[in-house]
């Protein structure tokens, strides 16, 4: 029940073209490119969200998403790092490593 409430709240916030506070990874993609999505492992205190162009075109436009897929790490609504696909519509092979390194830096800054 708690998870559904969180998802509902995230959906409401996202539908208003806002990224929630906290640390969040957003994977921007399209329905026709799901084969090139990456699996992001759950990390404590980091939310993971997938957005599709067909469902949230205004968010894609507002956040200037030009390549699919694109992975963006946000902290308190501020973009920390953006990783975009290339012409093959695939993210770099080391995308997870890059994201986890950035998250580790954010966690270390807390202390």
C-alpha angles and dihedrals in degrees: 000000000000091000092053090051091051091048091049091051092047090049091051093049093045093047087058088058093251131126112223122246120263128046113320137167114212120195110200114199146135132251091244092054102049091120089070097052117117126224109241114203115231112257123195112262093007120108120210121208133180119204126188125208093229091057102038111024092151092058091050090052095045092050093043095238106179104159129054124249103027125170119205129185114207131188114194091341093307117118111242101176137353124203116190132191123248130232090290088064090240130120118236115278092243095051094116092051091050092050094047091049090053092047090050089053090051092050092049090052089060091068 
